[in-house]
Amino acid sequence: MLQVREGDLDKLSQLFERYSGMLYSFFMKRSGVHTLSEDLTQEVFLRILKYRRSYHPGSSFKAWLFTIARNIQYKHWTKGKSRRNVIREEPPADERFEPIDEGIRPDDQASRSEETELLYEALEKLPEEKRQLVVMRRIQDLEYAEMARILGCETNLLKVRVHRAVVELTKQLKSLTKERSYEMPGM
């Protein structure tokens, strides 16, 4: 990022290659809309280019990057484009969240796919703030210190918020699992 900051714009393509998938996943888990996630990912890199001088050497690039992504997401949703009003679309088969593992038996793969679907359904039921915390910590694997910089809060407070979000996610998963077991024939 330092080279991009100093004007070597060819290096931006390396940043794009390294982080675009992570950003796409970040947006996709929030919107569920393939084209929107691509557009928002592109917008992050346009902002990196535009605001490259605001990056401070020595600070976490990943935290700065996700701060930009979070601001873009917030701006998008507050422009009257509520998440609930966006029609979910299925991503192309080669861009789904879970790659198929050829070494897993088909019945195990189906079970894993059902569990993944339940997880995403439970995530959808969380309030946006809690969903964002779970995605950043558990799916994007950001450190608490990075998250605290992105969100502008104390690390200890953030840990409590993440814990509460995970507890609520667990409750949602249990509820959905219970609902599904009642729906299954022969159960």
Secondary structure, DSSP 8 states (H G I E B T S, - for coil): -HHHHTT-GGGHHHHHHHHHHHHHHHHHHHH--HHHHHHHHHHHHHHHHHTGGG--TTS-HHHHHHHHHHHHHHHHHHTT--GGGS------GGG-SS---TTS-HHHHHHHHHHHHHHHHHHHHS-HHHHHHHIIIIIS---HHHHHHHHTS-HHHHHHHHHHHHHHHHHHHHHHHHHHHHHSTT-
